[in-house]
Amino acid sequence: MTHAAQPSHPTPAADAQAFAPALPLATRLRMTIRLFAIQASWNYEVLMGSGIAFCVEPALRLLPGGVEGEAYRAALARQSQYFNAHPYLASIAVGALARAELEQQPPARIERFRTALCGPLGSVGDRLVWVGLLPTASWFALVLFGLGVGPLGCVVAFLLLYNVAHVTLRLWGLERGWRAGLAVAQSLAHPVLREGPTRLARLGTFLSGVAVPLVIARLVGDALVPSAIAVAVAAGGAGMLVLFHGRVEGWRIALVVAVGALAFLLVRHA
Amino acid sequence: MIVELGVLAMLGAVCGLDVVSFPQAALSRPLIAATLAGALLGDATAGLVTGAVLELFASETLPFGASRYPEWGSSSVVAGGAAAVGAAAGTLPLALCVAVPIGLGLAAFGGWTMVKLREWNARLAAARLENLARGHARTVMGLQVAGATADMLRGGAIALVGATIALPLARWFAPQPEPWAAWVVPVLAGLGGAVAGGASWKMYHSTPRTQPWGAAGLAIGIALVVLLARR
């Protein structure tokens, strides 16, 4: 039997995880609950900055001197500065920053680390969740709708599929960030974050192909002429949107057409 | 009517809050928000159908952080509610004729109100930067609570005002004799399909080797439609 070669010296990430101190359960629970409101005060001044401070704050109470101490105030001030990332993956930053603050790492190092996290957590999160998970869950629910599933089935399937992944991502991120601390960058190479967006994009493309004809069929029914109208509008419209990619938004055109049609019909009946 | 408006305003507040502030659990997606509104007003299926149409349109707009996008939560609540009361008073196609344009219009308006809310949050934060720099915990809490409360009120107000217009309109229009009624659903479904098809291409075309997956999905979708039609 052969064994994989072991590194003679542990990596900084392995070192950090091996010696991760325990976070009290009540503190962890407070941080977890607050993660769901991380964007409550999202704004054009500090973006998610005060949200990060809000989520890290329960851990900062453990600093020497408690809430009245200078260390607590300095750390909270640091964490209230400008920050932006995907809201779900920001949990990685929350865990890592809490650990760094409790280890009382040099302020300049924490601030550099904080700035460095914004870009990767934003771009990976956007591709994984907003382009991957959310549309995939939506197409899946639309496939169910097209197959004739009722209101309860569609709603429960969508919410379960989306939120099992969503909540898992937040919890995993907090744990991963806390365990790795300042060495958390290696977590961004996790297979889910590296391969997930591509795999979800392929699944989403497949499900969108299944969903669109099924939804149109359920809405319109079996009648030939209405079906032909719907298919012609869908195919022609989709072709135009692809052709004018980036220059027009389909939902805005639909808004103008739908409001115009409603106004026309209301005037006829007024 | 007052009870209906109250119910939709509360659901609109919850769904409006869900978009960004809390808990971002996709309750604000049209398929969910419109179905819940329809169910609360007595016709979950009418809400689901409206939600499915709006979900096709919503597939084009992704909620990237600082970008501007329509707010589908409170708008879909109004649309789902209007479809439910319209379908009860007349026919679902004519109820959709009112619900979908109002839903789309309110989504655009809701997106604008989100930008205004973010500007208001920014002014609030800018006025308290000194306190934030001093590590003042109550300032951090205050900003979060004020932002979430304002967002909830924003969603509730949109749903209340929207429903005040949409519900009576749907009740009046849905029972009218209308020769164009047969065109409403095919055109809405076609527009939704067009936007969803364009959105799918927009989202996925830059990822390598997605085209065969899309073609396979479309083939299976069409085959399922044919099979279901023969049953």
Contacts between the chains, C-beta under 8 A, distances in Angstrom:
chain1	res1	chain2	res2	distance
A	36	B	22	5.8
A	36	B	23	3.9
A	36	B	24	7.0
A	36	B	25	8.0
A	37	B	21	6.6
A	37	B	22	4.4
A	37	B	23	7.3
A	37	B	144	6.2
A	37	B	148	6.3
A	39	B	20	5.1
A	39	B	21	6.0
A	39	B	24	7.2
A	40	B	21	4.5
A	40	B	22	5.9
A	40	B	144	4.4
A	40	B	145	7.5
A	40	B	147	4.6
A	40	B	148	4.0
A	40	B	151	7.3
A	41	B	121	5.2
A	41	B	124	7.6
A	41	B	125	6.9
A	41	B	143	4.2
A	41	B	144	5.1
A	41	B	146	6.9
A	41	B	147	3.4
A	41	B	148	7.5
A	42	B	20	6.0
A	42	B	21	7.6
A	42	B	65	7.9
A	42	B	118	6.3
A	42	B	121	6.7
A	42	B	147	7.1
A	43	B	118	5.2
A	43	B	119	7.6
A	43	B	120	8.0
A	43	B	121	3.4
A	43	B	122	3.9
A	43	B	124	7.4
A	43	B	125	5.3
A	43	B	147	7.4
A	44	B	66	7.6
A	44	B	118	5.6
A	44	B	119	6.4
A	44	B	121	7.9
A	44	B	122	4.3
A	45	B	121	7.6
A	45	B	122	4.0
A	45	B	123	8.0
A	45	B	125	4.4
A	45	B	126	5.1
A	45	B	129	7.7
A	46	B	125	5.6
A	46	B	132	7.7
A	47	B	65	7.4
A	47	B	66	7.0
A	49	B	132	8.0
A	50	B	125	6.5
A	50	B	132	6.8
A	50	B	140	5.3
A	50	B	143	4.8
A	50	B	144	6.7
A	51	B	144	6.9
A	53	B	132	7.7
A	53	B	140	4.8
A	54	B	140	5.4
A	54	B	141	7.0
A	54	B	144	4.9
A	57	B	137	6.3
A	57	B	140	6.6
A	67	B	137	6.7
A	72	B	135	6.7
A	73	B	134	6.4
A	73	B	135	3.1
A	73	B	136	7.7
A	74	B	135	6.0
A	75	B	135	7.0
A	76	B	135	3.8
A	76	B	136	7.6
A	76	B	137	6.1
A	76	B	140	6.7
A	77	B	132	6.5
A	77	B	133	5.3
A	77	B	134	6.3
A	77	B	135	3.8
A	80	B	132	4.1
A	80	B	133	7.6
A	80	B	135	7.5
A	80	B	140	6.1
A	81	B	132	7.9
A	84	B	65	6.2
A	84	B	66	7.4
A	86	B	65	7.4
A	87	B	24	6.0
A	88	B	24	7.7
A	122	B	65	6.8
A	126	B	64	5.8
A	126	B	65	7.6
A	130	B	62	4.7
A	130	B	63	6.2
A	130	B	64	6.0
A	131	B	62	6.5
A	131	B	203	5.5
A	131	B	204	8.0
A	134	B	26	6.9
A	134	B	62	7.4
A	135	B	59	6.2
A	135	B	62	7.7
A	135	B	199	8.0
A	135	B	203	6.3
A	137	B	26	7.1
A	138	B	29	6.5
A	138	B	31	7.0
A	138	B	55	6.0
A	138	B	58	7.7
A	138	B	59	6.3
A	139	B	59	7.8
A	141	B	31	5.5
A	141	B	55	7.6
A	142	B	31	7.3
A	142	B	52	6.3
A	142	B	55	6.2
A	142	B	56	7.4
A	145	B	31	7.5
A	145	B	48	6.8
A	145	B	52	5.0
A	146	B	221	7.8
A	146	B	224	7.7
A	147	B	224	7.3
A	147	B	228	7.6
A	148	B	228	7.7
A	150	B	44	7.7
A	150	B	45	7.1
A	150	B	48	7.4
A	151	B	35	4.9
A	151	B	38	7.4
A	151	B	39	6.4
A	151	B	44	3.9
A	151	B	45	6.0
A	151	B	47	6.9
A	151	B	48	4.4
A	152	B	44	7.6
A	154	B	31	6.4
A	154	B	35	6.9
A	154	B	48	6.2
A	155	B	31	7.3
A	155	B	32	5.6
A	155	B	35	5.4
A	155	B	36	7.3
A	158	B	26	7.0
A	158	B	29	7.1
A	158	B	31	6.2
A	158	B	32	6.3
A	159	B	25	7.2
A	159	B	26	6.7
A	159	B	27	7.5
A	159	B	32	6.6
A	162	B	25	7.5
A	162	B	26	4.7
A	163	B	25	5.4
A	163	B	26	7.0
A	166	B	24	7.5
A	166	B	25	6.6
A	166	B	26	7.5
A	197	B	207	7.6
A	198	B	207	5.8
A	198	B	208	7.4
A	201	B	203	7.3
A	201	B	204	4.9
A	201	B	207	4.0
A	201	B	210	5.7
A	202	B	204	7.9
A	202	B	207	7.1
A	202	B	209	7.2
A	202	B	210	5.5
A	202	B	213	4.7
A	203	B	213	7.6
A	204	B	200	7.5
A	204	B	203	7.0
A	204	B	204	6.2
A	205	B	200	6.3
A	205	B	204	4.5
A	205	B	207	7.9
A	205	B	210	4.4
A	205	B	211	7.7
A	205	B	213	4.5
A	205	B	214	4.2
A	205	B	217	6.6
A	206	B	213	4.3
A	206	B	214	6.8
A	206	B	216	6.2
A	206	B	217	3.9
A	207	B	217	6.3
A	208	B	59	7.6
A	208	B	196	6.6
A	208	B	197	7.7
A	208	B	199	7.9
A	208	B	200	3.9
A	208	B	204	7.8
A	208	B	214	6.9
A	208	B	217	6.5
A	209	B	200	7.5
A	209	B	213	7.5
A	209	B	214	4.8
A	209	B	215	7.0
A	209	B	216	6.9
A	209	B	217	2.4
A	209	B	218	3.7
A	209	B	219	7.5
A	209	B	220	7.2
A	209	B	221	5.6
A	210	B	217	4.6
A	210	B	218	7.5
A	210	B	220	5.3
A	210	B	221	4.1
A	210	B	224	7.1
A	211	B	196	7.4
A	211	B	217	7.9
A	211	B	221	6.8
A	212	B	56	7.7
A	212	B	193	5.0
A	212	B	196	5.3
A	212	B	197	5.8
A	212	B	200	7.7
A	212	B	218	7.6
A	212	B	221	6.5
A	213	B	193	7.9
A	213	B	218	7.0
A	213	B	221	3.9
A	213	B	222	5.1
A	213	B	224	7.5
A	213	B	225	5.0
A	214	B	221	5.4
A	214	B	224	6.0
A	214	B	225	6.2
A	215	B	52	5.8
A	215	B	56	6.6
A	215	B	189	7.2
A	215	B	192	7.3
A	215	B	193	7.2
A	215	B	196	7.9
A	216	B	189	4.7
A	216	B	190	7.2
A	216	B	192	7.7
A	216	B	193	5.0
A	217	B	225	4.4
A	217	B	228	6.9
A	217	B	229	7.2
A	218	B	52	7.7
A	219	B	49	6.8
A	219	B	52	7.1
A	219	B	53	7.0
A	219	B	185	5.6
A	219	B	188	7.3
A	219	B	189	4.1
A	219	B	192	7.9
A	220	B	185	5.9
A	220	B	186	5.2
A	220	B	189	5.3
A	222	B	229	5.4
A	226	B	182	6.7
A	226	B	183	7.8
A	226	B	185	7.0
A	226	B	186	4.0
A	227	B	186	7.3
A	229	B	183	7.2
A	229	B	186	4.2
A	229	B	187	6.8
A	229	B	190	6.3
A	230	B	185	7.9
A	230	B	186	4.2
A	230	B	187	7.5
A	230	B	189	4.5
A	230	B	190	4.1
A	230	B	193	6.7
A	231	B	190	7.1
A	231	B	193	7.8
A	232	B	190	6.9
A	233	B	186	7.4
A	233	B	187	6.3
A	233	B	189	8.0
A	233	B	190	2.6
A	233	B	191	6.1
A	233	B	193	7.2
A	233	B	194	6.1
A	234	B	189	7.4
A	234	B	190	4.7
A	234	B	191	7.8
A	234	B	192	7.7
A	234	B	193	3.0
A	234	B	194	4.9
A	234	B	197	6.3
A	235	B	193	8.0
A	235	B	194	7.7
A	235	B	197	7.7
A	236	B	194	7.1
A	237	B	190	6.8
A	237	B	191	6.5
A	237	B	193	7.4
A	237	B	194	2.4
A	237	B	195	7.1
A	237	B	197	7.5
A	237	B	198	7.2
A	238	B	193	7.0
A	238	B	194	4.7
A	238	B	195	7.9
A	238	B	196	7.8
A	238	B	197	3.1
A	238	B	198	5.0
A	238	B	201	7.4
A	240	B	194	7.6
A	240	B	198	7.8
A	241	B	194	6.5
A	241	B	195	7.1
A	241	B	197	7.3
A	241	B	198	2.8
A	241	B	199	7.9
A	241	B	201	7.5
A	241	B	202	7.6
A	242	B	197	7.9
A	242	B	198	5.9
A	242	B	201	5.0
A	242	B	202	8.0
A	245	B	198	7.9
A	245	B	201	7.5
A	245	B	202	6.3
A	246	B	202	7.9
A	249	B	60	6.4
A	249	B	61	7.7
A	250	B	57	7.4
A	250	B	60	5.4
A	250	B	191	7.9
A	250	B	194	6.2
A	250	B	195	3.6
A	250	B	198	5.1
A	250	B	199	7.1
A	251	B	57	4.4
A	251	B	58	7.5
A	251	B	60	5.2
A	251	B	61	6.3
A	251	B	70	7.0
A	251	B	104	6.8
A	251	B	107	7.9
A	251	B	195	5.6
A	252	B	108	7.7
A	253	B	191	7.9
A	254	B	57	5.8
A	254	B	104	6.4
A	254	B	191	4.5
A	254	B	192	7.4
A	254	B	194	8.0
A	254	B	195	5.9
A	255	B	101	7.2
A	255	B	104	4.2
A	255	B	105	6.4
A	255	B	108	6.3
A	257	B	187	7.8
A	257	B	191	6.4
A	258	B	100	5.5
A	258	B	101	3.9
A	258	B	104	5.8
A	258	B	188	7.2
A	258	B	191	7.4
A	259	B	101	4.7
A	259	B	104	7.4
A	259	B	105	6.1
A	261	B	97	7.2
A	261	B	101	7.3
A	261	B	184	7.8
A	261	B	187	7.5
A	262	B	97	6.1
A	262	B	98	6.5
A	262	B	101	4.5
A	262	B	102	7.9
A	265	B	97	6.4
A	265	B	173	7.4
A	265	B	178	6.6
A	265	B	180	6.5
A	266	B	173	7.0
A	269	B	173	6.9
A	269	B	176	5.3
A	269	B	178	7.6
